[in-house]
């Protein structure tokens, strides 16, 4: 029996040693997991910060592009209006003989060729020698684009804005 007791004693010692090693490995595994979790949380916070910075930069770019588009639209509208006035003036030059005898028919025909009320207002301002009103007429129309129409569709008459 002494051999059995000795074997049992060795087995018990071996089991205690194995249990102590297992406990140490578990402690080290918990420490490693905690360190990894801390690093992941830090990386997540950094990523969230980068995303916020990227979002803000994208919003800023979108705002700048929008402002550029509005500026380009203003210039395009102004160009189109100038082209309409030039076309009308060329027609007027061709019909100058009708104006020499005091007839206003040529200017009425010219005003009838305009497609929007703003063009007719610009024409009237130029005809009356009030060229300074041209910028305010165009600016007022562009500012009014952000607001809903003030009149009912049926009340628009021949005042049609295509853009």
KARAUR-V715326 format. One record per pair of residues at least 12 apart in sequence whose ideal C-beta (glycine too) atoms are under 10 Angstrom apart, sorted by the first residue. I is the first residue (numbers start at 1). J is the second residue. Records with the same first field share a line. If there is no record, write none. Layout:
I=J / J
//
This chain:
70=142 / 145 / 146
73=142 / 145 / 163
74=138 / 139 / 141 / 142
76=163
77=116 / 118 / 138 / 141 / 142 / 145 / 161 / 163
78=134 / 135 / 138 / 142
80=115 / 116 / 119 / 162 / 163
81=114 / 116 / 118 / 119 / 122 / 134 / 137 / 138 / 141
82=122 / 134
84=110 / 113 / 114 / 115 / 116 / 119 / 122 / 123
85=110 / 114 / 119 / 122 / 123 / 126 / 134
87=110 / 113
88=106 / 107 / 109 / 110 / 111 / 112 / 113 / 114 / 119 / 123 / 126
89=110 / 123 / 126
91=106 / 109 / 110 / 113
92=106 / 107 / 109 / 110
93=106
94=106
95=107 / 109 / 110
104=127
107=123 / 124 / 127
110=123 / 127
111=123 / 124 / 127
112=158
114=158 / 159
115=158 / 159 / 160 / 161 / 162
116=141 / 158 / 159 / 160 / 161 / 162 / 163
117=137 / 141 / 156 / 157 / 158 / 159 / 160 / 161
118=134 / 137 / 138 / 140 / 141 / 142 / 144 / 159 / 161
119=137 / 159
120=137 / 158 / 159
121=133 / 134 / 136 / 137 / 138 / 140 / 141
122=134 / 135 / 137 / 138
124=137
125=137
141=161
144=161
145=161 / 163
149=161
//
